[in-house]
Amino acid sequence: MSKAEAKESKSTLEKTSVAEIGSPYDILGCGPRIKRLTTWEPERWGQSRDALSAAGLPPSSGESKRFHTWEDLSSGILSQAYYAAKDMARGNLTRGHFLVLAGPTGVGKTHLAMAIAWEWFDDGFNVLFSRADDLLDWLRQGYDDNTYHKRFESIRRRSLLVLDDLGTEQAKDWAGEKLDRIVDWYYVNCLPLVVTTNAKSEELAERVASRLADKSCSVVVQIDTEDYRTHAVAG
């Protein structure tokens, strides 16, 4: 290939390799990303176990907790949760940089939250998915080996944080204060945060509940439907 042909080929590639509208690459300016969220693409799952561990993503969930494995139960509110989650997965933060999936156990909140985390992780972003109580336990361990501040900073440096199963026990004392600091950091800096919870707002730490309910930055989907897993077994 001549230099002229190579130059023309490069120019054509630059013109055609555009970011998917609404993707993390489009929103954050990190380059092109052409992919389909509803398609099984196992070639995107080649990350090391160390990277998966740092992101809090179990390897087995790479196949099971995806958008294409979500079961459509023809429920209006579940569809709303699904499309809100897809927006966040694409990095479409125009409606808000917080997504709160609230509702009883077994309605698919964790499935959608993990699917979001996987999409960002596959695109090379620094992601952390964790149950809220596990994250707090991990922070507490930092007092034993003098790594608390390092651990806390590692949480705040994530491109996307997913707090799963935020519950009533986090409203008290040390736990509530630490969660307040974490949520406040993402709130003030307009960083993406996904939260799942079955707690009522009055059961959470007051400032945490206030941040998560702020309509100027948070999309809240209240999923009031039957147990997703019970329905799957019954069906």
Backbone hydrogen bonds, N-H to C=O, Kabsch-Sander energy under -0.5 kcal/mol:
donor,donor_aa,acceptor,acceptor_aa,energy
6,A,2,S,-2.6
7,K,3,K,-2.4
8,E,4,A,-2.2
9,S,5,E,-2.6
10,K,6,A,-2.4
11,S,7,K,-2.1
12,T,8,E,-2.2
13,L,9,S,-2.3
14,E,10,K,-2.3
15,K,11,S,-1.5
16,T,12,T,-2.0
17,S,13,L,-2.6
18,V,16,T,-1.9
20,E,33,R,-1.2
23,S,20,E,-2.4
27,I,23,S,-3.1
28,L,24,P,-2.8
29,G,25,Y,-1.2
30,C,25,Y,-0.9
31,G,25,Y,-0.6
35,K,33,R,-0.6
39,T,36,R,-1.3
41,E,39,T,-0.6
44,R,41,E,-2.1
45,W,42,P,-2.0
52,L,48,S,-2.0
53,S,49,R,-2.7
54,A,50,D,-2.3
55,A,51,A,-1.4
56,G,52,L,-0.7
56,G,53,S,-0.9
57,L,52,L,-2.4
61,S,58,P,-1.5
62,G,59,P,-1.6
63,E,60,S,-1.3
64,S,60,S,-1.2
65,K,61,S,-2.0
66,R,64,S,-1.0
69,T,66,R,-0.8
70,W,67,F,-1.1
72,D,70,W,-0.6
73,L,71,E,-0.8
79,S,75,S,-2.4
80,Q,76,G,-1.9
81,A,77,I,-2.1
82,Y,78,L,-2.5
83,Y,79,S,-2.5
84,A,80,Q,-2.0
85,A,81,A,-2.3
86,K,82,Y,-2.1
87,D,83,Y,-2.0
88,M,84,A,-1.9
89,A,85,A,-2.5
90,R,86,K,-2.1
91,G,87,D,-0.5
91,G,88,M,-1.0
92,N,87,D,-2.8
93,L,91,G,-1.3
97,H,217,C,-0.7
98,F,217,C,-2.2
99,L,193,L,-2.3
100,V,219,V,-3.0
101,L,99,L,-0.5
101,L,195,V,-3.0
102,A,100,V,-0.7
102,A,221,V,-2.5
103,G,197,T,-1.9
107,V,104,P,-0.8
112,L,108,G,-2.0
113,A,109,K,-2.4
114,M,110,T,-2.8
115,A,111,H,-2.0
116,I,112,L,-2.0
117,A,113,A,-2.0
118,W,114,M,-2.5
119,E,115,A,-1.8
120,W,116,I,-2.0
121,F,117,A,-2.6
122,D,118,W,-2.9
123,D,119,E,-1.1
124,G,121,F,-2.0
125,F,120,W,-2.2
127,V,125,F,-1.1
128,L,160,L,-1.9
129,F,55,A,-2.8
130,S,162,V,-2.4
132,A,164,D,-2.6
135,L,131,R,-2.2
136,L,132,A,-1.9
137,D,133,D,-2.1
138,W,134,D,-2.3
139,L,135,L,-2.1
140,R,136,L,-2.3
141,Q,137,D,-1.8
142,G,138,W,-0.6
142,G,139,L,-1.2
143,Y,140,R,-1.8
144,D,141,Q,-1.0
145,D,141,Q,-0.9
147,T,142,G,-2.0
148,Y,142,G,-1.3
151,R,147,T,-2.7
152,F,148,Y,-2.7
153,E,149,H,-2.3
154,S,150,K,-1.8
155,I,151,R,-1.4
156,R,152,F,-1.6
157,R,153,E,-1.2
158,R,155,I,-1.1
159,S,126,N,-2.5
160,L,126,N,-1.3
161,L,192,P,-1.5
162,V,128,L,-2.9
163,L,161,L,-0.5
163,L,194,V,-3.0
164,D,130,S,-2.7
164,D,162,V,-0.7
166,L,196,T,-3.0
167,G,165,D,-0.5
170,Q,167,G,-1.2
171,A,168,T,-1.8
172,K,169,E,-0.9
175,A,172,K,-0.6
176,G,172,K,-2.1
177,E,173,D,-2.2
178,K,174,W,-2.4
179,L,175,A,-2.4
180,D,176,G,-2.1
181,R,177,E,-1.9
182,I,178,K,-2.1
183,V,179,L,-2.9
184,D,180,D,-2.6
185,W,181,R,-1.8
186,Y,182,I,-1.8
187,Y,183,V,-2.2
188,V,184,D,-3.1
189,N,185,W,-2.0
190,C,187,Y,-0.9
191,L,186,Y,-2.3
193,L,97,H,-2.2
194,V,161,L,-2.6
195,V,99,L,-2.8
196,T,163,L,-2.2
197,T,101,L,-2.0
198,N,166,L,-0.5
199,A,166,L,-0.6
203,E,200,K,-2.0
204,L,200,K,-0.5
204,L,201,S,-1.2
209,A,205,A,-2.8
210,S,206,E,-2.1
211,R,207,R,-2.3
212,L,208,V,-2.4
213,A,209,A,-1.4
214,D,210,S,-0.5
214,D,211,R,-1.1
215,K,213,A,-0.6
217,C,214,D,-1.8
218,S,214,D,-2.0
219,V,98,F,-2.6
220,V,218,S,-0.6
221,V,100,V,-3.0
221,V,219,V,-0.5
222,Q,220,V,-0.6
223,I,102,A,-3.7
223,I,221,V,-0.8
224,D,222,Q,-1.0
225,T,223,I,-0.9
228,Y,106,G,-6.0
229,R,106,G,-0.8
231,H,227,D,-2.2
232,A,228,Y,-1.8
233,V,229,R,-2.1
234,A,230,T,-2.7
235,G,231,H,-2.4
